[in-house]
């Protein structure tokens, strides 16, 4: 791996409530995987284990439905405040 990118991480923001969708879009299935799993796999293909997923609304349902092996997931308890 190129040594110049060893301090680069992907941060996937997946904390929203999907209120207009009516259900958590992070776990909507597309091509036999959830949307979040597609994002995780794409990030891991470039940055390997340097992937962080930020959860908030529906965190428990998402953690149950999505494979987080080999990456870091954290839960933002203030997810309703949005990005500041």
Rosetta blueprint (number, residue, H / E / L):
1 X L
2 X L
3 X H
4 X H
5 X H
6 X L
7 X L
8 X L
9 X L
10 X E
11 X E
12 X E
13 X E
14 X E
15 X L
16 X L
17 X L
18 X L
19 X L
20 X L
21 X L
22 X L
23 X L
24 X L
25 X H
26 X H
27 X H
28 X L
29 X E
30 X E
31 X L
32 X L
33 X E
34 X E
35 X H
36 X H
37 X H
38 X H
39 X H
40 X H
41 X H
42 X H
43 X H
44 X H
45 X H
46 X H
47 X H
48 X L
49 X L
50 X L
51 X E
52 X E
53 X E
54 X E
55 X E
56 X L
57 X L
58 X L
59 X H
60 X H
61 X H
62 X H
63 X H
64 X H
65 X H
66 X L
67 X L
68 X L
69 X L
70 X L
71 X L
72 X E
73 X E
74 X E
75 X E
76 X L
77 X L
78 X L
79 X H
80 X H
81 X H
82 X L
83 X L
84 X L
